[in-house]
Every structure is written in C-alpha cells, then in structure tokens.
C-alpha cells in the first residue's frame, strides 16, 4: 500500500517543505491578470490524501495506524497541520490543514468523501482560517532573513505563494490579496487574507527586522500599507549600488583628509569604513600596487552580486565610477 510518508509528501507536496516522494496531485496553476492579482484554485487535500491511503490499504484500521505513525514522525511544528480522527466503525477522518475527508478502506468499499465522518473529528487547535494561514508560513514559506534576500525571492514569489495559499484555504474558503502590481517578483506586501463565511484573517509575514509571523483577525486590506519592494531583486540591486557609492565616497574623503593617494590606503586604514557597512554585504579592498595596470577598486558583495567602485586615477581624492557586477 502507499505509505503515509508517500501520502503526506505526495498529496500535500504543495504544502510541505520536504522533497516529495510521490508526484503531487494535479494543481491548477495560479493566473496573473493584467492588474497583477494572482489567484489559485482551492482543493480539498484531505480528499486527495484519503484517496492515496485507500488505494492499497488492507483495512481502514491499518491505514489509520500508518497515517498516525507518519504524523508522529513529522517535525513538531508540522504535526498540527495533519490529523487522523477516531475509528468510527469502518471509517475515520483525515485532516490536512483545515480540510477534512471521511475514509473507508474496507476492501470492496474504499470510499472517500469530503467532510469529517462525524462533527468534531480531528479538530484544529485554532480556527480553520488561522490554521490555514499558519500552515503557509510553517510548511512552505519558512524562514525569511533579510541577510539572505533570496529567502524572500522564493518565499514571496507571488505564483508560488498563490498556489500554497489557495491549497491551504479550507474548503469553501479562499485566499486573496496576493499581488505583484510593480512586477518586481515579490508579493507586494507579504500578506495574505484567508476568508470563509464572512470571516477573515490576515497572514502577516515578517519584513525587515520583524522577528516573527503574525495572524491578525482582519482582512489584510484593513491594515496599514507596507511594501516588499526593497527586498526584491531590483530593490536589493539598487541598495547595493547606493551602499557601494557611499563606501567609495568615504574612501575618497579619507584619501583627501590624509593627503594620501587612494591606492596607498590599507585595509587597516579602512577599518572604520568597513565597520559601518551593512551586515548583508562583504567589503573587499583591492588597491593597485606597483607594476599593476588595473585600477584601485572597492567591492561590496551580496549573494552573487558585486557593487564595484573603480577609482579613475591613483591620486589624492580620486574620482570613481560605480557599476554592478557578479561574483
């Protein structure tokens, strides 16, 4: 029979961080209309998980036991998003995030229907909307770290975020507010609204130096505006150019203040300048030495990009030009 590991990884691959051990179920790709609003179809993943379980199960009891064991082996922060309800005759409830399915794996029957077998089976500790919101953060977005902007480029990619949020939304609910109107490759505000039956919560992912994710009992549109643009590739490149320009200007000023040609400044001379550089960047100093034909350069490095300031002469207070390269 399909193992629970295959079931959880295969049917909920769109939700889980682990590499899938089986192909995920078909998922409608989100679309991006001209105004940059992303949407994705909702699907009951508990039904998908139930179908995988009954496909090769000998008995309902065995299917439930395997599923419970696999849930137990998940990382602690992932376990709340999966559950197996109590046996009720020949059936039991499967919960994936906030979706439910009733499963009967008896040979000759093998049925899966949407909804819990009995009201109250496999409940979520939080409301279904809050559970759905947190599942996107824990299972798919993961750690967002301003020191590593690529964590945002992946976690807040609007197409991926719409797929994950749409899949996590409980049956009958929906995820909304995923937009990229400035076309910078990131969701515009790092927030997702989950709605159902007139209620709404907002998943607020951390930006800048915020330390943790929050779920607010309101639609995201009711919260103060904010932007993720500075964390986008375009935003990071612009900031790298600005930071490199500032460092080059400080070196130019230091050369003038000490009446020393820029190429004669040492790493020790630049200690105070380097200490003021944002922790995201690594600063490298390449003064031209006797016999070399290359110019003196200072380089700031950020995740494969290099901001390069090239001094045009080897004189006191030399001018410079700044460009963006790669490493």
C-alpha positions as CSV (number, residue, x, y, z in Angstrom):
1,X,0.0,0.0,0.0
2,X,1.0,3.6,-0.3
3,X,2.9,4.5,2.9
4,X,1.8,7.5,4.9
5,X,5.1,9.2,4.1
6,X,4.2,8.9,0.4
7,X,0.7,10.1,1.2
8,X,1.7,13.1,3.1
9,X,4.6,14.0,0.8
10,X,2.8,13.2,-2.4
11,X,-0.7,14.5,-1.8
12,X,0.4,17.5,0.3
13,X,3.7,18.2,-1.5
14,X,2.3,21.7,-2.3
15,X,2.1,22.3,1.5
16,X,5.2,20.5,2.9
17,X,8.8,21.6,2.8
18,X,10.2,18.1,2.4
19,X,11.0,16.8,-1.1
20,X,8.0,14.8,-2.4
21,X,8.4,11.0,-2.5
22,X,5.5,10.8,-5.0
23,X,4.1,13.1,-7.6
24,X,1.8,15.7,-6.1
25,X,-1.8,15.8,-7.3
26,X,-2.8,18.0,-10.2
27,X,-3.0,21.6,-9.1
28,X,-4.5,24.4,-11.0
29,X,-1.8,27.0,-11.7
30,X,-2.5,30.5,-10.4
31,X,-3.1,33.1,-13.0
32,X,-1.8,36.7,-13.1
33,X,-4.3,39.1,-14.8
34,X,-3.1,42.3,-16.2
35,X,-3.5,44.1,-12.9
36,X,-1.0,41.8,-11.2
37,X,-3.6,39.9,-9.0
38,X,-2.7,36.3,-8.5
39,X,-5.4,33.6,-7.8
40,X,-5.3,29.9,-7.4
41,X,-8.0,27.2,-7.2
42,X,-8.9,25.8,-3.8
43,X,-8.7,22.0,-3.5
44,X,-9.6,19.6,-0.6
45,X,-6.2,18.0,0.1
46,X,-7.7,15.7,2.7
47,X,-9.7,14.1,0.0
48,X,-6.5,13.7,-2.1
49,X,-4.7,12.2,0.9
50,X,-7.6,9.8,1.6
51,X,-7.6,8.5,-2.0
52,X,-3.9,7.7,-1.7
53,X,-4.5,5.9,1.6
54,X,-7.3,3.7,0.4
55,X,-5.6,2.8,-2.9
56,X,-3.5,0.0,-1.3
57,X,-4.8,-0.3,2.3
58,X,-5.8,-3.7,3.6
59,X,-8.1,-2.3,6.2
60,X,-9.3,1.0,7.5
61,X,-7.6,0.4,10.8
62,X,-4.2,-0.3,9.1
63,X,-4.5,2.9,7.0
64,X,-5.2,4.9,10.1
65,X,-2.3,3.4,12.1
66,X,0.1,4.1,9.3
67,X,-1.0,7.6,9.0
68,X,-0.8,8.3,12.7
69,X,2.7,6.9,12.8
70,X,3.9,9.1,10.0
71,X,2.3,12.2,11.5
72,X,4.1,11.4,14.8
73,X,7.4,11.4,12.8
74,X,6.9,14.8,11.4
75,X,8.8,17.8,12.9
76,X,6.9,19.2,15.9
77,X,5.9,22.4,14.1
78,X,4.3,20.5,11.2
79,X,2.3,18.0,13.2
80,X,-0.7,20.3,14.0
81,X,-1.5,20.5,10.3
82,X,-2.2,16.8,9.8
83,X,-4.5,14.5,11.9
84,X,-6.4,11.2,11.9
85,X,-9.7,11.1,13.7
86,X,-11.0,8.1,15.8
87,X,-12.2,5.0,14.2
88,X,-16.0,5.1,13.6
89,X,-16.9,1.6,12.5
90,X,-15.2,1.1,9.2
91,X,-14.2,4.8,8.7
92,X,-12.1,7.6,10.1
93,X,-11.5,11.3,9.4
94,X,-8.3,12.6,7.7
95,X,-7.5,16.2,8.2
96,X,-4.9,18.1,6.1
97,X,-4.5,21.6,7.4
98,X,-8.2,22.7,7.7
99,X,-9.7,20.3,5.1
100,X,-11.5,17.1,6.1
101,X,-12.3,13.8,4.4
102,X,-14.0,10.6,5.6
103,X,-12.2,7.5,4.6
104,X,-13.4,3.8,4.4
105,X,-10.6,1.5,3.2
106,X,-12.6,-1.7,3.6
107,X,-11.9,-4.0,0.6
108,X,-14.8,-3.7,-1.7
109,X,-15.8,-0.4,-0.4
110,X,-12.8,2.0,-0.5
111,X,-14.7,5.3,-0.4
112,X,-13.5,8.8,0.3
113,X,-15.9,11.7,0.8
114,X,-15.3,15.4,1.6
115,X,-16.0,16.4,5.2
116,X,-15.4,14.7,8.6
117,X,-17.0,11.4,9.4
118,X,-18.6,12.9,12.4
119,X,-18.8,16.6,13.6
120,X,-15.8,17.3,15.8
121,X,-13.5,14.7,14.5
122,X,-9.8,15.7,14.2
123,X,-10.4,19.3,15.2
124,X,-7.8,22.1,14.7
125,X,-6.4,23.7,17.8
126,X,-7.0,27.1,16.3
127,X,-9.8,28.3,14.0
128,X,-9.7,26.8,10.4
129,X,-8.7,30.2,8.9
130,X,-5.8,30.7,11.4
131,X,-4.7,27.1,10.9
132,X,-4.7,27.6,7.1
133,X,-2.7,30.9,7.4
134,X,-0.1,29.5,9.7
135,X,0.4,26.4,7.5
136,X,1.6,28.5,4.6
137,X,4.2,30.1,6.9
138,X,5.4,26.9,8.6
139,X,5.2,24.4,5.7
140,X,6.1,26.4,2.7
141,X,7.4,29.9,3.3
142,X,9.9,29.0,6.0
143,X,12.5,31.4,7.4
144,X,12.7,34.8,5.9
145,X,16.0,36.5,6.6
146,X,17.0,40.0,5.4
147,X,20.6,38.9,5.5
148,X,19.7,36.4,2.7
149,X,17.3,38.2,0.4
150,X,16.9,35.1,-1.7
151,X,14.7,33.7,1.1
152,X,12.2,36.4,0.2
153,X,12.6,35.8,-3.6
154,X,11.4,32.3,-3.1
155,X,9.1,32.6,-0.1
156,X,7.2,35.7,-1.5
157,X,7.2,34.7,-5.2
158,X,3.5,35.5,-6.0
159,X,2.9,32.5,-8.2
160,X,4.2,30.1,-5.6
161,X,2.5,31.9,-2.7
162,X,-0.8,31.9,-4.5
163,X,-0.5,28.1,-5.1
164,X,0.3,27.4,-1.5
165,X,-2.3,29.8,0.0
166,X,-5.0,28.6,-2.4
167,X,-4.3,25.0,-1.4
168,X,-4.2,25.7,2.3
169,X,-7.5,27.6,2.4
170,X,-10.3,25.5,3.9
171,X,-13.0,24.0,1.7
172,X,-15.5,26.7,0.9
173,X,-12.9,29.4,1.7
174,X,-10.4,31.3,-0.3
175,X,-7.0,33.0,-0.2
176,X,-6.8,36.6,-1.5
177,X,-4.7,39.7,-1.7
178,X,-1.7,38.2,-3.5
179,X,-0.5,40.8,-5.9
180,X,2.6,41.9,-7.8
181,X,1.5,45.2,-9.4
182,X,5.0,46.6,-9.6
183,X,6.2,43.4,-11.3
184,X,9.3,43.0,-9.1
185,X,8.8,39.3,-8.5
186,X,7.5,39.6,-4.9
187,X,4.1,39.8,-3.4
188,X,3.6,43.5,-2.9
189,X,3.0,43.5,0.9
190,X,4.0,40.0,2.2
191,X,0.5,39.4,3.5
192,X,-2.4,37.0,2.6
193,X,-6.1,37.2,3.5
194,X,-8.0,34.0,4.2
195,X,-11.8,34.3,4.0
196,X,-14.7,32.0,4.7
197,X,-18.3,32.5,5.8
198,X,-17.9,36.2,6.3
199,X,-14.8,35.9,8.5
200,X,-11.3,36.9,7.6
201,X,-7.7,36.6,9.0
202,X,-4.5,38.1,7.6
203,X,-1.2,36.2,7.5
204,X,1.5,38.8,8.1
205,X,4.9,37.6,7.1
206,X,7.9,39.3,8.7
207,X,9.7,42.0,6.7
208,X,12.9,43.9,7.5
209,X,13.7,43.3,11.2
210,X,10.4,42.0,12.3
211,X,11.0,38.8,14.2
212,X,8.0,36.6,13.6
213,X,4.9,35.8,11.6
214,X,1.6,37.1,12.8
215,X,-2.1,36.2,12.1
216,X,-4.4,39.1,12.6
217,X,-8.2,38.9,12.9
218,X,-8.9,41.3,9.9
219,X,-8.5,41.4,6.2
220,X,-5.1,42.5,5.1
221,X,-6.5,45.4,3.2
222,X,-7.7,46.9,6.5
223,X,-4.1,47.1,7.8
224,X,-1.6,49.9,7.2
225,X,0.1,49.8,3.8
226,X,3.6,48.4,3.5
227,X,5.9,47.3,0.7
228,X,8.2,44.4,0.0
229,X,10.0,46.2,-2.9
230,X,13.2,46.8,-1.1
231,X,13.6,43.1,-0.6
232,X,13.1,42.3,-4.3
233,X,16.0,41.7,-6.7
234,X,15.6,45.1,-8.2
235,X,15.4,46.7,-4.7
236,X,18.5,44.9,-3.5
237,X,20.5,45.8,-6.6
238,X,19.6,49.5,-6.1
239,X,20.6,49.3,-2.4
240,X,23.9,47.6,-3.3
241,X,24.7,50.4,-5.8
242,X,23.9,53.0,-3.1
243,X,25.9,51.3,-0.5
244,X,28.9,50.9,-2.8
245,X,28.7,54.6,-3.8
246,X,28.7,55.6,-0.1
247,X,31.7,53.5,0.7
248,X,33.6,54.9,-2.3
249,X,32.8,58.4,-1.3
250,X,34.1,57.7,2.3
251,X,37.3,56.4,0.8
252,X,37.7,59.4,-1.4
253,X,37.2,61.7,1.6
254,X,39.6,59.7,3.7
255,X,42.2,60.0,1.0
256,X,41.7,63.7,0.8
257,X,41.8,64.1,4.6
258,X,45.1,62.2,5.0
259,X,46.5,63.6,1.7
260,X,47.3,60.0,0.6
261,X,46.6,58.6,-2.9
262,X,43.7,56.2,-2.8
263,X,45.9,53.2,-3.8
264,X,48.1,53.7,-0.8
265,X,45.3,53.3,1.7
266,X,45.5,49.9,3.5
267,X,42.8,47.6,4.9
268,X,43.7,48.9,8.4
269,X,43.0,52.4,7.2
270,X,39.5,51.4,6.1
271,X,38.6,49.6,9.3
272,X,36.1,52.3,10.4
273,X,34.5,52.5,7.0
274,X,34.1,48.7,6.8
275,X,32.6,48.5,10.3
276,X,29.8,50.9,9.1
277,X,28.8,48.7,6.2
278,X,25.5,46.8,6.5
279,X,26.0,43.2,7.7
280,X,24.4,42.0,4.4
281,X,27.5,43.0,2.5
282,X,31.1,41.7,2.4
283,X,33.5,44.5,1.7
284,X,36.7,43.8,-0.3
285,X,39.5,46.4,-0.9
286,X,41.8,46.0,-3.9
287,X,44.4,48.8,-4.1
288,X,46.6,48.9,-7.1
289,X,50.2,48.0,-6.4
290,X,53.4,49.0,-8.3
291,X,53.6,47.3,-11.7
292,X,49.8,46.6,-11.9
293,X,47.7,48.2,-14.7
294,X,44.3,47.6,-13.2
295,X,42.6,50.4,-11.2
296,X,42.1,50.5,-7.5
297,X,38.7,49.1,-6.6
298,X,36.4,48.6,-3.6
299,X,33.8,45.8,-3.9
300,X,30.7,45.1,-1.9
301,X,29.3,41.5,-2.3
302,X,25.8,40.3,-1.8
303,X,24.6,36.8,-2.8
304,X,26.3,36.6,-6.2
305,X,26.2,40.3,-7.0
306,X,29.1,42.7,-6.7
307,X,28.9,46.5,-6.4
308,X,32.2,47.7,-7.8
309,X,33.6,51.2,-7.3
310,X,36.6,51.8,-9.6
311,X,38.8,54.8,-8.9
312,X,39.8,56.5,-12.1
313,X,43.2,57.7,-11.0
314,X,45.8,56.9,-8.3
315,X,45.7,60.3,-6.8
316,X,44.6,62.0,-3.6
317,X,40.8,62.2,-3.5
318,X,40.5,60.4,-6.8
319,X,37.1,60.3,-8.6
320,X,35.3,56.9,-9.0
321,X,32.7,55.2,-11.1
322,X,30.3,52.6,-9.7
323,X,28.8,49.6,-11.5
324,X,27.0,46.3,-10.7
325,X,28.8,43.0,-11.5
326,X,28.6,39.4,-10.4
327,X,30.8,37.0,-8.5
